[in-house]
């Protein structure tokens, strides 16, 4: 038995057709082949059959045939239609249960296929809706066909008038996201925005075929979800409303023709919804109500997904490695609500957020607690992987230390003595502790503003070094002091014994030579057994350069250093414009 591919797949460009997954096998409903010109006979028996397996259509299955084009009409609820070409395509065979033997009476067979665009995630609600639509679409078709035989219309295109003259009626319903339906609009209607439903008619009366190929109803689940929330009903209710609207377009109704046509189609929507016992007003009436209340549906001109929409997209990357200062944190060292929402939603869709920062782990946990992103249900905890202190401390799958590198002890002695002599505060990072030699307002700011552990004052260099191994040293000064004095001096003083780096303008870090977050990323990827191809990285500083180069997609925020922007694949918006959230919505899915 061969699985018939939906008309949408036959007509779409190869790049688009290859992205469609056929979820369910055709549902077949048997009706009397001749629909009478009086009210239908009561007691029509409805039976369904379904194959035992699914057919998957992928890029390998596509084959166009230039000699097999058929013209088709393409409508949206916004009105205009265009001509498109339908090309045949190959499809896979699948085993199926033989259909029940037909009765002696001639019957009309309704064949409905429900498809999911492959960028939609395997969301349980979407799967349930798709299964429900497999039953609902034939019900709506049956009632609509009965209505055609019992009513007279003034504005309907009567190209489809005697359904009983066909042996089979075919229809496909495709559930997709905004991105996919937007591309259809762009390709066929030259309108660069998403719509809630499109109808693509494939019926050509002149061909006199025994099969009525009604065409395709394309529904954006993402837009449907927003409209359902706005209108106070469930997602399945909204999708049923959109399906009815699309079906009526395929049957020749067009509310854009005139006020009379709009009223006629609106009445038909109401009739079908009420007759089927489905909730909600018709799409035309809902749109009128929205206009009267002054609410409008936003149309986005960019390619960025929005909060609440990521559930309708598959992740492009399994991991996002993200810097903190200047990236995840804004200029006030805070995580905005929008950024927190983006992180939560990405995490809920299965993307692992890994922090890669110059900060200590306690500082990161403390910051993320403020937006409920720390702990067992968050993105960082003492039991989660992460890269800290410029990659000098790396924690593995269960939060255990898997890598550590300490700073040369002689460099530590020289820097600590320099701090005392010049009265420039210095912080020694030793695992989860911060150590210093004397009190200073800038030392307090490291705790109150940058959330690092409160520095412990150790009175002498010897005692401080006896406390524990030091991974890095951090000088605190003015921007001018760092760039004009500290950086030139220490770049020459340490030679090849250490490296000098900057994450922010008023701090100078001395770290072991060759230190980089990129090395920490490599260590962690090897530990987790994943490839850099699965990683998207976001950063801003020169200490993020190797990480951005290593990732499959490296994004430097616009507030970042020139070195970071030079190696990045993409320059994002700034940290004060929710750069991380924008990057997630735009590129991660």
C-alpha positions in Angstrom: 0.0 0.0 0.0 1.3 3.4 -0.9 1.0 6.5 1.4 -0.4 9.4 -0.6 1.6 12.5 0.2 -0.4 15.6 1.1 -1.0 18.2 -1.7 1.0 20.7 0.2 4.1 18.5 -0.1 3.6 18.1 -3.8 3.4 21.8 -4.4 5.9 23.3 -2.0 9.5 24.1 -3.1 12.0 21.3 -2.3 13.5 23.3 0.6 10.1 23.6 2.2 8.7 20.2 1.3 11.7 18.5 2.9 10.7 19.9 6.2 7.3 18.3 6.6 6.6 15.3 8.7 3.4 13.3 8.0 2.1 12.5 11.4 -1.0 10.4 10.9 -2.2 8.0 8.3 -5.2 8.9 6.3 -8.6 8.8 8.0 -11.3 7.5 5.7 -14.9 8.2 6.2 -17.5 6.5 4.0 -20.6 8.5 3.0 -23.3 7.8 0.3 -21.8 8.8 -3.0 -24.7 10.9 -4.1 -25.7 13.8 -1.9 -29.4 14.5 -2.4 -30.8 17.9 -3.1 -32.9 17.7 0.1 -31.9 17.3 3.7 -29.6 14.3 4.1 -31.0 11.0 5.2 -30.8 10.5 8.9 -28.7 7.7 10.3 -25.8 7.9 7.9 -23.2 5.4 9.2 -19.7 6.7 9.7 -16.8 4.3 9.8 -13.0 4.9 10.0 -9.9 2.9 9.1 -6.3 3.8 9.8 -3.0 2.2 8.7 -0.7 0.8 11.3 2.4 2.9 10.7 3.4 6.4 9.8 5.0 7.6 6.6 7.9 10.0 6.9 8.7 12.4 4.1 12.2 13.8 4.1 14.7 15.5 1.9 15.7 12.2 0.3 12.2 11.5 -0.8 11.8 14.6 -2.9 11.7 14.4 -6.7 10.1 17.0 -8.9 8.7 16.4 -12.4 8.6 19.4 -14.6 5.9 17.8 -16.8 3.5 17.3 -13.9 2.5 20.8 -12.9 -1.0 21.7 -12.0 -2.2 25.3 -11.3 -3.8 25.9 -7.9 -5.3 28.8 -6.0 -3.9 29.9 -2.8 -6.0 31.9 -0.3 -5.5 33.3 3.1 -8.1 34.8 5.4 -6.6 38.2 4.4 -7.9 37.8 1.0 -5.7 37.6 -2.1 -4.8 34.5 -4.0 -2.1 33.5 -6.3 -1.3 30.7 -8.7 1.2 28.1 -7.7 2.6 25.0 -9.4 2.1 21.5 -7.9 4.9 19.0 -8.6 4.7 15.3 -7.9 7.1 13.8 -5.3 8.1 10.4 -4.3 7.1 8.8 -1.0 7.9 5.8 1.0 5.8 2.6 1.1 4.3 1.5 4.4 2.4 -1.5 5.6 -1.2 -0.9 6.3 -4.3 -2.8 7.2 -6.5 -3.5 4.1 -9.5 -1.3 3.9 -12.8 -2.9 4.7 -14.5 -4.3 1.7 -16.8 -1.8 0.2 -20.5 -2.3 0.3 -22.5 -2.7 -2.9 -23.8 0.9 -2.6 -21.6 3.4 -4.2 -19.8 5.4 -1.5 -17.9 8.7 -1.2 -14.6 8.3 0.5 -13.2 11.2 2.5 -9.4 11.0 2.9 -7.9 13.3 5.4 -4.2 13.6 6.2 -2.9 15.6 9.2 0.7 16.7 8.9 3.2 18.4 11.3 5.9 20.6 10.0 9.1 19.1 11.3 10.3 22.2 13.2 7.4 21.7 15.6 8.6 19.9 18.7 7.2 16.6 19.8 4.9 18.4 22.3 2.3 16.2 23.9 -0.4 18.9 23.4 0.4 19.3 19.7 0.4 15.5 19.2 -3.0 15.2 21.0 -4.4 18.1 18.8 -3.1 16.4 15.6 -4.8 13.2 16.6 -8.0 15.0 17.4 -7.9 16.8 14.1 -7.7 13.5 12.3 -11.2 12.9 13.6 -12.5 16.5 13.5 -11.6 17.4 9.9 -13.8 14.7 8.3 -16.6 15.7 10.7 -16.4 19.3 9.5 -16.2 18.1 5.8 -19.3 15.9 6.2 -21.4 18.7 7.7 -20.2 21.3 5.2 -21.0 19.0 2.2 -24.5 18.3 3.6 -25.0 22.1 4.0 -24.0 22.7 0.4 -26.8 20.5 -0.9 -29.4 22.2 1.3 -28.6 25.9 0.8 -28.4 28.5 -1.8 -25.6 31.1 -1.7 -25.3 34.4 -3.4 -21.5 34.9 -3.3 -19.9 31.5 -3.1 -17.8 30.3 -5.9 -19.8 27.2 -7.0 -16.9 25.3 -8.7 -17.5 22.6 -6.1 -21.2 21.9 -6.3 -22.0 18.2 -6.8 -19.7 16.3 -4.3 -21.6 13.1 -5.1 -20.1 12.9 -8.5 -16.6 12.1 -7.0 -15.4 8.8 -5.7 -12.9 10.3 -3.3 -12.4 13.7 -1.6 -8.9 14.5 -0.4 -7.8 17.1 2.1 -4.7 17.8 4.1 -4.3 19.9 7.2 -0.8 21.0 8.1 0.1 22.3 11.5 3.2 24.5 11.5 4.9 27.5 13.3 5.0 31.2 12.3 8.3 30.8 10.5 6.9 28.2 8.1 3.7 30.0 7.3 5.5 33.2 6.9 7.7 31.6 4.3 4.7 30.4 2.4 3.2 33.9 2.5 6.5 35.3 1.2 6.8 32.6 -1.5 3.3 32.6 -2.9 1.7 35.9 -1.9 4.7 38.2 -1.6 3.6 39.2 1.9 6.4 38.9 4.5 4.5 38.1 7.7 2.8 35.2 9.4 -0.9 34.5 9.3 -3.1 32.2 11.3 -4.5 30.1 8.4 -3.9 29.7 4.7 -6.1 27.7 2.2 -4.5 26.3 -0.9 -7.1 25.0 -3.3 -6.1 22.3 -5.7 -9.5 21.7 -7.3 -9.6 22.3 -11.1 -13.2 21.7 -12.4 -12.2 21.5 -16.0 -10.1 18.3 -15.5 -13.2 16.2 -14.6 -11.2 14.0 -12.2 -12.9 11.2 -10.2 -11.0 12.6 -7.1 -11.9 15.9 -5.6 -8.5 17.2 -4.4 -9.6 20.0 -2.2 -6.1 21.1 -1.3 -4.4 22.1 1.9 -5.3 24.0 5.1 -2.1 25.4 6.7 -2.5 26.5 10.3 0.2 28.2 12.4 0.0 26.6 15.9 2.1 29.5 17.3 -0.4 32.2 16.1 -3.3 30.0 17.1 -1.9 29.8 20.7 -1.7 33.5 21.0 -5.2 34.0 19.6 -6.6 31.3 21.9 -5.1 33.2 24.9 -6.5 36.5 23.7 -9.9 35.0 23.1 -10.2 33.0 26.3 -10.4 29.5 25.0 -8.1 26.5 24.4 -5.7 25.8 21.6 -7.7 23.0 20.2 -10.8 25.3 20.1 -8.8 27.9 18.1 -7.4 25.4 15.7 -10.9 24.0 15.0 -12.1 27.6 14.3 -9.2 28.1 11.9 -9.7 24.7 10.2 -13.4 25.6 9.6 -12.4 28.9 8.2 -9.9 27.3 5.9 -12.3 24.6 4.8 -14.9 27.2 3.8 -12.4 29.0 1.7 -11.7 25.8 -0.2 -15.4 25.4 -0.7 -15.6 28.8 -2.5 -16.5 31.2 0.3 -14.5 34.5 0.4 -15.2 37.2 2.9 -12.9 39.6 1.2 -15.2 40.0 -1.9 -17.9 42.2 -0.3 -19.8 42.8 2.8 -22.4 40.4 1.6 -19.8 37.7 1.1 -18.4 38.3 4.5 -21.8 38.0 6.1 -22.4 34.8 4.2 -19.1 33.2 5.2 -19.6 34.4 8.8 -23.0 32.7 9.0 -21.5 29.5 7.6 -18.7 29.5 10.2 -21.3 29.9 12.9 -23.5 27.1 11.5 -20.6 24.6 11.3 -19.2 25.4 14.7 -22.6 25.2 16.4 -23.5 22.1 14.4 -20.4 20.3 15.5 -20.7 21.5 19.1 -17.3 23.3 19.0 -16.6 26.2 21.2 -15.8 29.8 20.2 -17.0 32.2 17.6 -16.1 32.0 13.9 -12.8 33.6 12.8 -14.5 36.5 11.1 -16.6 37.4 14.1 -13.6 37.0 16.4 -11.6 39.4 14.3 -14.5 41.9 14.3 -14.7 41.7 18.0 -11.0 42.3 18.4 -11.2 45.3 16.1 -14.1 46.7 18.1 -12.2 46.3 21.3 -9.1 48.0 19.9 -6.9 44.9 20.2 -4.8 43.9 17.3 -2.6 40.9 16.6 1.0 42.0 16.4 2.8 41.2 13.1 6.6 41.0 13.5 8.9 42.1 10.7 12.0 40.4 12.0 12.9 36.7 12.3 13.0 36.6 16.1 10.8 34.2 18.0 9.1 35.6 21.1 8.7 34.6 24.7 6.0 31.9 24.9 6.7 30.7 21.4 9.7 28.5 21.7 7.6 25.4 22.4 6.7 25.4 18.7 10.3 25.2 17.6 13.0 22.5 17.8 16.3 23.6 19.3 19.2 24.0 16.8 21.7 23.6 19.6 21.8 21.3 22.6 23.9 23.7 24.7 24.2 27.4 25.1 27.5 28.5 26.8 27.0 32.0 28.2 29.3 34.6 29.8 28.1 36.6 32.7 29.5 40.2 33.1 28.7 42.3 30.1 26.6 39.5 28.5 24.0 37.8 30.7 24.2 40.7 33.2 23.3 44.3 32.1 25.4 47.3 33.0 23.9 47.3 36.5 25.1 43.7 37.0 21.5 42.4 37.0 19.6 39.8 34.9 16.5 41.4 33.3 13.1 39.7 33.6 13.1 39.2 29.8 16.4 37.5 29.8 15.4 35.3 32.7 12.2 34.3 30.8 14.2 33.4 27.7 16.6 31.2 29.7 13.7 29.4 31.5 11.9 28.8 28.2 15.0 27.6 26.4 15.7 25.3 29.3 12.2 24.0 29.3 12.6 23.1 25.6 15.6 20.9 26.5 18.5 23.3 25.9 21.3 23.0 28.5 22.5 26.5 29.7 26.1 26.4 30.8 27.7 29.4 32.4 31.2 30.2 31.3 32.5 33.1 33.3 35.4 34.8 35.2 33.2 34.7 38.3 33.3 32.1 41.0 30.6 29.5 41.3 29.1 31.0 44.5 28.7 34.4 42.8 26.9 32.9 39.8 24.5 30.9 42.1 23.9 34.0 44.1 23.0 36.1 41.0 20.7 33.5 39.5 18.9 33.0 42.7 17.5 36.5 42.3 15.5 35.3 39.2 14.8 31.8 40.4 17.3 30.2 38.1 19.5 28.6 40.7 19.1 25.3 42.4 18.0 21.9 41.3 15.2 23.3 39.1 17.4 26.1 37.7 20.3 26.3 35.3 23.1 26.4 37.8 23.8 24.8 41.2 26.5 23.0 43.0 25.5 19.9 41.1 25.5 21.2 37.6 28.3 21.6 35.0 30.0 25.0 34.5 33.1 26.9 33.7 34.3 29.4 36.3 37.2 31.7 37.1 38.1 32.1 33.4 38.1 28.3 32.9 40.5 27.7 35.7 37.8 25.7 37.6 35.6 23.4 35.6 32.8 21.4 37.1 31.3 18.3 35.5 28.0 16.7 34.9 27.2 16.3 38.6 28.9 19.5 39.7 32.2 17.7 40.7 35.5 19.4 39.9 37.0 18.0 36.8 39.7 20.6 36.1 41.8 23.1 38.1 44.8 25.2 37.3 46.6 27.4 39.8 48.6 30.6 39.3 52.4 30.6 39.7 53.3 31.2 43.3 56.1 33.7 42.5 53.7 35.8 40.4 51.2 35.7 43.4 53.9 37.0 45.8 54.9 39.8 43.5 51.4 40.9 42.8 50.3 40.8 46.4 53.4 42.9 47.5 52.6 45.4 44.7 49.1 45.7 46.1 50.4 46.6 49.5 53.1 49.0 48.3 50.8 50.9 45.9 47.6 50.6 48.0 45.7 49.2 45.0 43.3 46.5 46.2 43.7 43.0 44.9 41.5 39.9 45.2 42.9 36.3 45.3 40.4 33.7 44.0 40.9 30.4 45.8 38.2 27.9 44.8 35.0 29.3 46.3 36.7 31.9 48.4 37.8 35.5 47.8 40.9 36.7 49.8 42.4 40.2 50.2 45.1 42.0 52.2 43.2 45.1 53.4 39.8 46.8 53.5 38.9 49.1 50.5 35.6 50.4 49.1 36.3 48.7 45.8 36.6 45.3 47.5 33.2 45.8 49.1 31.7 46.6 45.6 33.0 43.3 44.3 30.6 41.7 46.8 27.6 44.1 46.7 27.6 44.8 43.0 29.3 41.8 41.4 28.0 39.3 43.9 31.3 37.6 44.6 31.8 36.0 48.0 32.6 38.7 50.6 36.4 39.0 50.7 38.2 37.6 53.7 41.0 40.0 54.9 44.2 38.1 55.5 46.9 40.4 57.1 50.0 39.2 55.3 51.1 37.8 52.0 52.5 34.7 53.6 49.3 33.9 55.5 47.2 34.5 52.4 49.2 32.0 50.3 49.1 29.5 53.2 45.3 29.6 53.1 45.0 27.8 49.8 45.9 27.6 46.1 45.2 30.7 44.1 43.7 30.3 40.7 43.7 34.0 39.7 44.4 37.5 41.0 42.2 40.5 40.3 43.3 44.1 40.6 40.6 46.8 41.2 41.2 50.3 40.0 39.8 53.1 37.8 39.5 52.5 34.1 42.3 55.0 33.5 44.5 53.3 36.2 44.0 49.9 34.6 44.7 50.9 31.0 47.4 53.5 31.8 49.4 51.9 34.5 48.4 48.4 35.7 48.1 46.6 32.3 51.3 47.9 30.7 53.3 47.2 33.9 52.0 43.6 34.5 52.1 42.5 30.9 55.8 43.2 31.0 56.4 41.9 34.6 54.8 38.5 34.3 56.5 37.6 30.9 55.6 34.0 30.0 54.8 33.0 33.7 51.2 34.3 33.5 48.7 36.1 31.2 46.9 39.4 31.7 43.3 39.7 30.6 40.3 42.0 31.1 36.6 41.2 31.4 35.6 44.7 32.4 37.4 48.0 32.0 38.2 48.8 35.7 39.5 45.3 36.6 42.7 43.6 35.6 43.1 39.8 35.9 46.4 37.9 36.2 45.9 34.2 35.3 48.1 31.2 34.4 49.5 31.3 30.9 47.2 30.0 28.2 44.2 30.4 30.3 40.9 30.7 28.4 37.3 29.9 28.6 37.8 28.1 25.3 40.0 25.6 27.1 37.5 25.1 29.8 34.8 24.6 27.2 36.9 21.9 25.5 37.5 20.1 28.9 33.7 20.2 29.6 32.7 19.0 26.1 35.1 16.1 26.3 33.7 15.2 29.8 30.1 15.4 28.6 30.9 13.6 25.3 29.4 16.3 23.1 30.6 18.1 20.0 31.2 21.8 19.6 28.7 21.6 16.7 26.0 21.3 19.4 27.0 24.6 21.1 26.0 28.2 20.7 28.1 30.6 22.7 27.4 34.2 23.8 30.0 36.6 25.1 31.4 40.1 25.0 34.9 40.2 26.3 38.3 39.4 24.9 38.3 36.5 27.4 35.4 35.0 25.4 37.3 35.0 22.1 38.3 31.3 22.1 34.9 30.2 23.3 33.2 32.1 20.5 35.6 30.7 17.9 35.1 27.1 19.2 31.2 27.1 19.2 29.2 26.3 16.2 27.6 29.7 16.5 29.5 32.4 18.3 27.5 35.6 19.2 29.3 38.7 20.5 27.0 41.4 21.9 27.3 44.9 20.5 28.7 46.3 23.7 31.6 43.8 23.5 35.3 44.2 22.8 36.5 44.6 19.2 38.4 41.3 19.5 35.3 39.4 20.5 33.2 41.0 17.7 36.0 40.2 15.1 35.8 36.5 15.6 32.0 36.2 16.2 29.6 34.7 13.6 27.0 37.2 14.6 26.9 40.6 16.4 23.9 40.8 18.7 22.2 43.6 20.5 23.8 44.9 23.7 23.5 43.5 27.2 21.3 46.5 28.1 18.9 45.5 25.3 18.5 41.9 26.6 21.1 40.7 24.1 21.0 37.1 25.5 17.3 36.9 25.2 17.4 38.3 21.7 20.0 35.7 20.7 18.0 32.8 22.1 14.8 33.8 20.4 16.5 34.6 17.1 19.2 31.9 16.7 18.8 29.0 19.2 15.6 27.5 17.6 
